[in-house]
Amino acid sequence: QAGLARCQREVEEVTELMKQNLNRAMERDGRLSDLDSRAQELRAMVGTYRDIGSWGGQRSPGGHYRHIQSWRVGW
């Protein structure tokens, strides 16, 4: 009887740990989806800045665009 009760407690502990791990995995999945959405938005923004840069800006040595002839893009 004592051995059976011990096994039952261990099973319950493992079951609880598995539930916690599943909940954590689902939370991570939600956060990863949010990060993926943000990354897509940033990629779209980068494309916009690249377009602006090709209209009249030059890339600085650091890789950023600086607009030398900003009047060409209406600024």
Backbone as CSV, one residue per row, in Angstrom:
resi,resn,N_x,N_y,N_z,CA_x,CA_y,CA_z,C_x,C_y,C_z
1,GLN,0.815,-1.201,0.000,0.000,0.000,0.000,0.860,1.268,0.000
2,ALA,1.894,1.292,0.834,2.736,2.485,0.939,3.452,2.746,-0.386
3,GLY,3.900,1.682,-1.024,4.582,1.825,-2.316,3.647,2.352,-3.395
4,LEU,2.410,1.888,-3.371,1.420,2.335,-4.338,1.083,3.818,-4.138
5,ALA,0.958,4.227,-2.880,0.662,5.629,-2.571,1.817,6.524,-3.019
6,ARG,3.042,6.068,-2.814,4.218,6.837,-3.228,4.245,6.986,-4.745
7,CYS,3.961,5.899,-5.447,3.927,5.955,-6.916,2.839,6.915,-7.397
8,GLN,1.692,6.900,-6.735,0.595,7.785,-7.109,0.994,9.247,-6.916
9,ARG,1.677,9.568,-5.807,2.135,10.942,-5.564,3.133,11.370,-6.639
10,GLU,4.039,10.472,-6.994,5.027,10.790,-8.022,4.356,11.051,-9.365
11,VAL,3.361,10.245,-9.686,2.619,10.441,-10.925,1.926,11.801,-10.907
12,GLU,1.328,12.156,-9.786,0.652,13.451,-9.675,1.645,14.609,-9.808
13,GLU,2.826,14.456,-9.208,3.856,15.498,-9.313,4.315,15.664,-10.769
14,VAL,4.551,14.539,-11.428,4.979,14.588,-12.821,3.884,15.190,-13.698
15,THR,2.641,14.831,-13.435,1.518,15.387,-14.189,1.455,16.896,-14.014
16,GLU,1.632,17.367,-12.792,1.607,18.811,-12.526,2.759,19.511,-13.246
17,LEU,3.936,18.920,-13.204,5.089,19.509,-13.912,4.849,19.575,-15.415
18,MET,4.241,18.533,-15.957,3.944,18.522,-17.387,2.940,19.618,-17.747
19,LYS,1.933,19.818,-16.894,0.964,20.887,-17.130,1.644,22.258,-17.106
20,GLN,2.516,22.463,-16.121,3.238,23.734,-16.018,4.111,23.961,-17.254
21,ASN,4.803,22.908,-17.692,5.658,23.033,-18.876,4.837,23.349,-20.123
22,LEU,3.672,22.729,-20.240,2.803,22.993,-21.381,2.313,24.440,-21.365
23,ASN,1.924,24.929,-20.188,1.487,26.323,-20.070,2.615,27.287,-20.434
24,ARG,3.810,26.998,-19.968,4.962,27.859,-20.300,5.239,27.846,-21.801
25,ALA,5.140,26.676,-22.403,5.383,26.574,-23.845,4.342,27.375,-24.622
26,MET,3.094,27.337,-24.182,2.041,28.098,-24.867,2.269,29.602,-24.691
27,GLU,2.728,30.022,-23.519,3.043,31.432,-23.297,4.188,31.873,-24.212
28,ARG,5.219,31.035,-24.316,6.351,31.352,-25.202,5.892,31.462,-26.646
29,ASP,4.994,30.563,-27.040,4.488,30.602,-28.403,3.793,31.934,-28.675
30,GLY,3.006,32.403,-27.712,2.335,33.686,-27.871,3.322,34.832,-27.982
31,ARG,4.349,34.804,-27.156,5.367,35.867,-27.215,6.154,35.802,-28.519
32,LEU,6.434,34.581,-28.983,7.156,34.453,-30.249,6.319,34.976,-31.412
33,SER,5.028,34.740,-31.361,4.142,35.272,-32.406,4.160,36.794,-32.392
34,ASP,4.134,37.388,-31.191,4.203,38.845,-31.080,5.521,39.369,-31.649
35,LEU,6.616,38.704,-31.301,7.923,39.131,-31.807,8.004,38.996,-33.322
36,ASP,7.422,37.934,-33.859,7.426,37.745,-35.303,6.649,38.858,-35.989
37,SER,5.519,39.236,-35.418,4.730,40.331,-35.990,5.517,41.630,-35.960
38,ARG,6.172,41.897,-34.847,6.974,43.119,-34.739,8.127,43.110,-35.741
39,ALA,8.748,41.946,-35.923,9.851,41.839,-36.881,9.364,42.118,-38.300
40,GLN,8.183,41.612,-38.644,7.629,41.881,-39.973,7.366,43.370,-40.156
41,GLU,6.836,44.033,-39.119,6.598,45.468,-39.201,7.908,46.230,-39.398
42,LEU,8.934,45.823,-38.655,10.238,46.490,-38.789,10.834,46.274,-40.178
43,ARG,10.669,45.066,-40.726,11.173,44.817,-42.082,10.463,45.725,-43.081
44,ALA,9.167,45.918,-42.893,8.423,46.807,-43.787,8.926,48.238,-43.651
45,MET,9.213,48.652,-42.422,9.726,50.007,-42.203,11.103,50.179,-42.841
46,VAL,11.941,49.157,-42.739,13.272,49.230,-43.339,13.146,49.394,-44.844
47,GLY,12.210,48.679,-45.442,11.991,48.824,-46.877,11.615,50.245,-47.236
48,THR,10.791,50.877,-46.423,10.398,52.260,-46.654,11.607,53.172,-46.574
49,TYR,12.451,52.977,-45.564,13.625,53.823,-45.422,14.615,53.595,-46.555
50,ARG,14.710,52.369,-47.017,15.592,52.112,-48.156,15.106,52.873,-49.386
51,ASP,13.774,52.874,-49.586,13.220,53.617,-50.719,13.534,55.098,-50.595
52,ILE,13.351,55.653,-49.399,13.643,57.072,-49.190,15.120,57.340,-49.461
53,GLY,15.976,56.465,-48.982,17.411,56.645,-49.178,17.804,56.609,-50.636
54,SER,17.109,55.819,-51.425,17.482,55.721,-52.838,17.048,56.953,-53.616
55,TRP,16.189,57.788,-53.035,15.733,58.985,-53.720,16.719,60.133,-53.618
56,GLY,17.594,60.126,-52.669,18.472,61.278,-52.573,19.459,61.186,-51.435
57,GLY,19.396,60.126,-50.710,20.303,60.015,-49.574,21.506,59.166,-49.910
58,GLN,22.483,59.272,-49.055,23.663,58.430,-49.183,23.838,57.674,-47.887
59,ARG,24.446,56.541,-47.996,24.722,55.776,-46.789,25.984,56.311,-46.142
60,SER,25.898,56.504,-44.839,27.080,56.918,-44.095,27.921,55.677,-43.826
61,PRO,29.156,55.850,-43.359,29.984,54.678,-43.063,29.342,53.725,-42.051
62,GLY,28.480,54.238,-41.177,27.817,53.383,-40.197,26.634,52.631,-40.772
63,GLY,26.307,52.858,-42.052,25.225,52.140,-42.689,23.894,52.854,-42.633
64,HIS,23.859,54.036,-42.033,22.611,54.785,-41.946,22.519,55.736,-43.131
65,TYR,21.299,56.078,-43.474,21.108,57.012,-44.568,21.185,58.442,-44.057
66,ARG,21.864,59.274,-44.804,21.843,60.696,-44.485,21.464,61.393,-45.770
67,HIS,20.535,62.284,-45.662,19.997,62.934,-46.841,20.763,64.212,-47.141
68,ILE,21.495,64.155,-48.227,22.279,65.313,-48.648,21.384,66.282,-49.400
69,GLN,20.530,65.755,-50.238,19.644,66.596,-51.031,18.212,66.307,-50.596
70,SER,17.893,66.711,-49.376,16.592,66.349,-48.839,15.459,67.032,-49.580
71,TRP,15.735,68.112,-50.294,14.671,68.786,-51.040,14.110,67.880,-52.139
72,ARG,14.874,66.876,-52.553,14.412,65.980,-53.622,13.280,65.059,-53.128
73,VAL,13.183,64.842,-51.819,12.114,63.996,-51.309,11.055,64.810,-50.609
74,GLY,11.094,66.127,-50.770,10.042,66.977,-50.260,10.194,67.366,-48.802
75,TRP,11.403,67.298,-48.259,11.580,67.695,-46.855,12.192,69.055,-46.754
